[in-house]
Amino acid sequence: MNNAPQFRSFAEFYPYYLEEHSNPTCRRLHFVGTSLVIALLAFTIGSGKWLLLLAIPFAGYGFAWIGHFFFEKNRPATFKHPLYSLIGDFAMYRDMLRGKVSF
């Protein structure tokens, strides 16, 4: 039995994603993880040390999952909606930088 809400578009998914990130500490941990992902990706491309790509999921998901399990107290949306969740993380990051989502 699949109790996960179904979404026809990212526009439908994003409000749900933000609800699942209502805890400020969880959002901050996501922000740190996404910042590390961006920095690692840039460094990897600049240095040509392609093995560093293996660290990207640990940097991104590690911080996010700590936020969910210990602060938000819910299961990460990525378990049921992996693609939308990945896009949602970068959208929330952008919106935090723009001041549309609080830190």
N, C-alpha and C positions, 0 to 999 in steps of 0.2 A: 504494500500500500504506500503510495507516494503522496504525502501531505504537503509537499512543497508547492507554493503558488506557481502558477504558470504565467509566463509573460510573452506577449507577441512582439515586443520591441524593447530596446534599451530604455526608451523614454518611459515605458510602463514600469520597467525594473528599477530605475534609479531612485524613485521615492521610497520603495521598499528597502533598497540598499542603504539609504540614509537612515531609515528607521532602525535598521540593524546595527547602526553605528551611532547611537544616541549618547553613549558614554564618552566624555571628553578625553579621558586617558586612552581609550581604545582608538579614537581618531588620531591622537598625537602619535601613538605607536605606529599606526598605519602611515602617517606622514613621515616618520623616521625611516621606516622600512622602504617606502617608495623613494625617498631621497637617496638611500643607499643603493637601491636598484639602479637609479639613474646615474649615480656617480660610478658604480661598478661598470655599468655598460659603457659609459664614456671612457673610463680608464682602459677597459678591455679593448675598445676600438682604437684608442690612441696608442696603446702599448703593443698591441698585437698578441697579448698573452691570452689566447682564446680559452684556455683551461679555466680562467676566472669566471667564464659564463656559468660554470657549475655552481658558483656561490650565489648567483642571483636569486633562485627560488628560496634559499635559506634566509637571505637578507630580507626579502619581501614578506614571505609567509611567516617566518619566525616571529617578527615583531607583530604582525597582524594577528596571528593565532594566540600569542600571549595576551593581546588586548581583548580578544573574544573570550577566551577561556577563564581569565582571571578578573577582568574588569566588566566587560559587557555581559558575561555569563550566558552566552548563546553560542550556537554552532556557526562557524563562518559560512557565509553565503556561497563561497567558492565550492563547497561540498556538493551543492545541488545545482548551482548555476555558474560553472567555472569561467566561461567566456564573458558573460555579462558582469561577473564579479571583478574580473581583471580590468575590464573597461571602467567599471564603477570606481575602482580604486584610483585610477588616474583621473577620472572626472572629479572625485571628491578632493584629490590632491590639488587639482586646478582650482576648484571652488574654494578650498581653504586659502590658497594663495591670493585669490581675488576678494576674500572676505565674505563670500556668500555662505560658507560653512565655517562655524567657529572652531578655534583650536581648543 
